[in-house]
Amino acid sequence: MAAAVPETTRVAIVTFDGFNELDSFIALGLLNRLRPHGFTAEITGPGLKLTSMNGVSVDVQQPLEFANEAEVVLFGSGIYTRAIAENAALMDRLTLDPLRQLIGAQCSGTLLLARLGLIGNMPACTDLTTKPWVVQAGVRVVDEPFHARGPVATAGGCMASQYLATWVMLLRAGRQATEQALHYVAPVGEKEAYVQKLIGVVQPFVAEPLRPDAP
């Protein structure tokens, strides 16, 4: 009997100039650990090349419109996010659909979700600098590292990208695959505690895996 082919999970790591490296690269690295499970995470954005807030230049792997067709869309933060949120020509290129996509954001990326009308009355997380702007956009901000409702999630703090990645892995690959991926990257001597901490924060927001074959 032939082995089951993993369900495809294309992840758009939506990134703009001035991006925070921790937001984009941590999620990218963690999610690509699940390539055997059908995951492919790619830097997605406008243009051909992007430069981070610390001067690191990277090639764009997918155009911004790729986010409209990917199964998962994650927004990081950056120093120009407020201007990007006000750039109608840029934001109108995004037509996301929470009925068929998992959509997450962290820090100032939460402002982009608000701009796209994807938060609604859901409590949201963000960083301390962005909080006044998100509140001004009509969103109730909670002082938590992670919060999700259904297919939409937000996280606060640069290192909170690991919570977004864990959320995606739990929903699309199940607990066993998630634990294996996190265990691999966890600090030596702290692996069990690290894995359980991440899953402990995210699990209350995960009703059940979206994949019927997930453990």
SULWO-V572399 format. One line per field, one symbol per residue. phi: phi as a letter, one per 40 degrees, with the letter a starting at -180 (. if undefined). psi: psi as a letter, one per 40 degrees, with the letter a starting at -180 (. if undefined). burial: # if it has 16 or more other C-alpha atoms within 10 Angstrom, else .. A space follows every 50 residues. Layout:
phi = ???
psi = ???
burial = ???
This chain:
phi = .ccccdccbcbcccbbdgccdccccccdcccccbdccgcabbcbacgbab bccbgccbcccacdcdccbccbbbbcbacbcccccccccccccbbcbccb bcbbabfcccccccccgbcgcccbbaccccdccccccgbccbcbcaaaag cbbbabhdccdcccccdccccbbgccccccccccccccgbdccccccccc ccddcbcaccccccc
psi = hiihhihhghhhghiiieihdddddddddddeefdeeehhhihhaiadii hieeehhiihdiidedddeidhhhhaiieedddddegddddeehgihede ihhiiibedddddddefedbehiiiaidddddddddeehhhigidihihb ehiiihideedddddddddddeeiddddddddddeihheedddddddddd dddeehdiiehdei.
burial = ........####################.#####..#.########...# ###......###################..##.##..........#.... ################.##..######..##.##....###..#####.. ########.################.###.###.......#..##..##. ###..#..#......
